């Protein structure tokens, strides 16, 4: 009875036949698509946190009692006055909001931006490795197809 291990087996792709190589290629393409989508979503999240940093920067004493547009939803804003310039309300996720000083809010968002940057760098490395694997796989697949074509020509001749 074979024992199942948690680490995947490594297989030399040059030992695979053309249909198997095509399956591996499809799987790599799906992984690359998923990773690329994740990368784009992380970039969007990072941009939102950077926008939050800019927004917190606009809450300053000289803007007290000025009329601003307060977002009720993503597309609905109502006029309001900026009364308290010392504190802001921070969305900390899953519907929870916390009152923080401007400095605490900036620190919160800067930490989020740095965390996402670290994840983006790691994800970029993973995407690059997968892309290199894909390029190697395509080269092997083309070589196998050329060998098959050459073998058929030799039999026909």
Order of alpha helices (4+ residues) and beta strands (2+ residues): alpha-beta-beta-beta-beta-alpha
